[in-house]
Each structure stands twice: as C-alpha cells, then as structure tokens.
C-alpha cells in the first residue's frame, strides 16, 4: 500500500515512541542478564533449571547488545526474546504446587503474560523497521527538526496544555504548527516521557473559540476525535484557517 506524505511523516513520528521504548528495554535486559547469571552461578537447583536460567541470561545480554545496534529490525529481536521467555517458563519445573484452580492459574500466569507482551512488541517492530529504512531518510530528518521545536522552550509555533484525571492519567500535549501539518506530541505530565507523537493534515486539528474566551481543541484521526475544552492559547500561536 502506498502511503501519502502525511502518513509517511506520521509513521516516523510514531516510531519516536518506539525509540524511547528501546532505550528502557536495553536497561531492563542488562539488569535481567546480570540477575540470571548470578542465579545460575549460585544455583542449587537441578541441572535443567540451572541451564535454563543461564540460557535466559545469555539471551538477555545478546538482545540488549542487538538493541544498541543500528539494525532497523532489532525490535523483532526484542519481541522474540519475550516469546522465548514464555517458552522458557513453560519448560521450567520451578512452579509452586497448588491444590486450587486459582493457585494453579497464578502459578502459570507468567507465560501468557509474556506471550501477550511479546506480541505487542512484535506489532511495534514492523512500523519501526519501515520508518528506519533508507526510503524514509527525508521524513526522519523532518521529524527530527519538528521534535527539536516541540522540545524548545517559549517556541511561538508550539502551544502546550495539560489534561487528564486519575482514571485516564495525567498528560501534557504539545501542538506544533508546522505550516502544512500539525504535529501533536503527548507526554507524561511533568516528564519528558513521550507517550505518542502524530502528524496530521491541517484539517486534522481545529480550534474553536468558546464563550469563556478560551478554546476547544479537536484532534481528529481514524480512531475518532479527541476534544479538549477550556484551553488557554496565546494570541502569538498561529492557527491559519482554523479559527471559528
């Protein structure tokens, strides 16, 4: 399927979240590798269990090294690691014996959790690999420039607002007027942790003046429309053709 220019830019922007996810996974895998190696060295368990722990520690370290490489398919390696971890849990005999159904479910819950997590990581791998290919070099360069503007302080092309509650989480949104596009980034409030980043056509984001003098921001996508009322927007923020 041929992607439009906006879709190509959006794919690269969305892959920025996977880049942050890779960084956290590297640290986790190094810690896990060290933990498994120490367990294997000091193990008093049967040989099969000791070998299994040593193998998982080695796989953790190898996967972490792969994640530090520039290989564009490295997220597939991370997904494979978690799926192999699920297999390792199934092969392990180190489960507590239980005489109740609930106890059995708890004792054997790790494998399906790892499979689900590995599948979610696998779904990230394809878009990340495509966005990291040579054919998307121009889009990566453009998104990198936009990201610097989103991160800049007192940038007139960027409007920022916070929203959310205990149930949905507390988030900070930053919207960049990029001329022919809108770039919308979502961060965990009070941090630089990027939750999502998307690129929209000009009709994808709209601003409606409310009776209070503040604005309602509407962000439309294929999954629906998000509306954020009572947002304060400075007059210096450009909204070409979007003010109603």
C-alpha positions in Angstrom: 0.0 0.0 0.0 1.3 3.4 -1.0 1.4 5.9 1.9 0.7 9.6 1.5 3.2 12.1 2.6 1.3 12.8 5.8 1.1 9.1 6.5 4.8 8.7 6.0 5.6 11.5 8.3 3.2 10.2 10.9 4.8 6.7 10.7 8.2 8.2 11.5 6.7 10.4 14.3 5.0 7.5 15.9 8.2 5.4 15.7 9.8 8.0 18.1 7.8 6.4 20.9 9.4 3.0 20.0 12.8 4.6 20.1 12.2 5.5 23.8 10.8 2.1 24.5 14.0 0.5 23.1 16.2 2.6 25.4 14.2 1.4 28.5 14.3 -2.2 27.3 18.1 -2.2 26.9 18.5 -1.2 30.6 15.9 -3.8 31.7 17.6 -6.6 29.7 21.1 -5.8 31.1 19.7 -6.0 34.7 17.9 -9.2 33.9 21.0 -10.7 32.3 23.1 -9.9 35.4 20.4 -11.3 37.7 20.1 -14.6 35.7 23.9 -15.1 35.5 24.3 -14.6 39.3 21.4 -17.1 39.9 23.0 -19.6 37.5 26.4 -19.3 39.2 25.0 -19.8 42.7 22.2 -22.2 41.8 21.4 -25.3 43.9 18.5 -26.2 41.6 18.6 -29.3 39.3 20.9 -29.0 36.2 18.0 -28.4 33.8 16.8 -25.4 35.7 20.3 -24.0 36.1 21.0 -24.4 32.4 17.6 -22.7 31.5 18.4 -19.7 33.7 21.9 -19.4 32.2 20.4 -19.5 28.7 17.9 -16.8 29.5 20.6 -14.6 31.0 22.7 -15.1 27.8 19.7 -14.3 25.6 19.0 -11.2 27.7 22.6 -9.9 27.2 22.6 -10.7 23.4 19.3 -9.0 22.9 20.5 -5.9 24.8 23.5 -5.7 22.6 21.3 -6.0 19.5 19.2 -3.2 20.8 22.3 -1.0 21.0 23.0 -1.6 17.3 21.7 0.4 14.3 19.9 -2.6 12.9 16.4 -1.5 11.9 14.8 -4.9 12.6 16.1 -5.0 16.2 12.6 -4.7 17.7 11.9 -8.1 16.2 14.8 -9.5 18.3 13.2 -7.9 21.4 9.8 -9.4 20.7 11.4 -12.8 20.0 13.2 -12.6 23.4 9.9 -12.2 25.3 8.3 -15.0 23.3 11.2 -17.3 24.1 11.0 -16.3 27.7 7.4 -17.6 27.7 8.6 -20.9 26.3 11.3 -21.0 28.9 8.7 -20.5 31.6 6.6 -23.4 30.2 9.7 -25.7 30.2 10.6 -24.7 33.7 9.5 -27.0 36.5 10.0 -24.3 39.1 6.3 -23.8 39.8 4.7 -23.9 43.2 2.4 -26.9 43.6 -1.2 -25.8 44.2 -4.3 -27.7 45.1 -6.7 -25.0 43.9 -7.6 -23.7 40.5 -6.8 -20.1 41.5 -3.4 -21.2 42.8 -2.7 -23.1 39.5 -3.7 -20.0 37.4 -1.4 -17.7 39.4 1.5 -20.2 39.2 1.2 -20.5 35.4 0.1 -16.9 34.6 3.6 -15.7 33.6 3.8 -17.5 30.3 0.6 -16.0 28.8 1.6 -12.5 30.1 4.9 -12.8 28.3 3.2 -14.0 25.1 0.9 -11.0 25.1 3.7 -8.6 25.9 5.9 -10.1 23.2 3.0 -9.9 20.7 2.6 -6.2 21.5 6.3 -5.6 21.0 6.1 -7.5 17.7 3.4 -5.1 16.5 5.8 -2.2 17.0 8.6 -3.9 15.1 7.2 -3.6 11.6 6.4 0.1 11.6 9.7 0.9 13.3 11.7 -1.1 10.8 9.9 0.6 7.9 10.4 4.1 9.4 14.1 3.3 9.9 14.7 2.3 6.3 16.6 4.3 3.7 13.4 5.2 1.9 12.3 7.3 4.9 15.5 9.3 5.4 13.9 12.6 4.4 11.0 12.1 6.7 13.2 11.2 9.6 15.2 14.4 9.1 12.0 16.5 9.0 10.5 14.8 12.1 13.8 15.4 14.0 13.6 19.1 13.2 10.0 19.2 14.5 10.9 17.3 17.6 13.5 20.0 18.4 10.8 22.6 18.1 8.5 20.6 20.3 11.2 20.4 23.0 12.2 24.0 22.8 11.1 26.5 25.5 8.9 29.5 24.6 8.6 28.4 20.9 5.8 30.5 19.4 4.8 27.8 17.0 4.0 25.4 19.8 1.1 25.5 22.2 1.1 23.4 25.4 -1.7 22.3 27.7 -2.2 19.6 30.4 -5.2 17.5 30.9 -6.4 14.1 32.3 -7.5 12.6 35.6 -6.8 9.7 37.8 -8.6 7.2 35.6 -7.1 8.3 32.2 -3.7 9.5 33.5 -2.3 13.0 33.6 -0.8 14.1 30.3 0.8 17.2 28.7 0.1 17.9 25.0 2.2 20.0 22.7 0.9 21.0 19.3 3.3 22.4 16.7 2.1 24.5 13.7 4.4 23.1 11.1 3.0 25.0 8.1 1.3 22.4 6.0 0.9 20.0 9.0 0.1 19.8 12.7 2.4 17.8 14.9 0.9 16.6 18.2 3.0 15.1 20.9 1.7 13.6 24.2 4.0 13.4 27.3 3.6 12.1 30.8 2.9 15.2 32.8 5.9 16.6 34.5 8.3 14.5 32.5 9.9 14.2 29.0 8.5 10.7 28.6 6.9 10.6 25.1 3.6 8.7 25.1 2.7 9.4 21.4 3.5 11.6 18.5 1.4 12.1 15.4 1.4 14.2 12.2 -1.9 15.5 10.9 -3.1 17.4 7.8 -4.3 20.9 8.5 -7.9 19.7 8.8 -6.9 17.1 11.4 -6.6 19.7 14.2 -9.1 22.5 14.8 -9.5 25.3 17.4 -13.0 26.6 18.3 -13.4 29.8 20.4 -15.6 29.2 23.5 -17.9 31.6 25.3 -15.4 31.8 28.1 -12.8 33.2 25.8 -10.8 30.0 25.9 -10.5 27.4 23.2 -11.7 23.9 22.4 -9.0 21.8 20.7 -10.3 19.0 18.5 -7.9 16.3 17.2 -9.4 14.0 14.5 -7.9 10.7 13.5 -9.1 7.4 12.1 -9.9 6.2 15.6 -12.2 9.2 16.4 -12.0 12.7 17.6 -10.5 13.9 20.9 -11.8 17.2 22.3 -10.1 19.3 24.9 -12.2 22.3 26.1 -11.2 25.4 28.1 -7.6 25.6 26.8 -5.7 28.8 27.0 -3.9 29.6 23.8 -1.7 32.7 23.4 -2.5 35.1 20.6 1.0 34.6 19.2 0.2 31.0 18.3 -0.5 30.8 14.6 -3.8 29.0 13.6 -4.2 29.5 9.9 -7.7 28.8 8.7 -8.5 27.0 11.9 -10.2 29.7 14.0 -14.0 29.5 14.1 
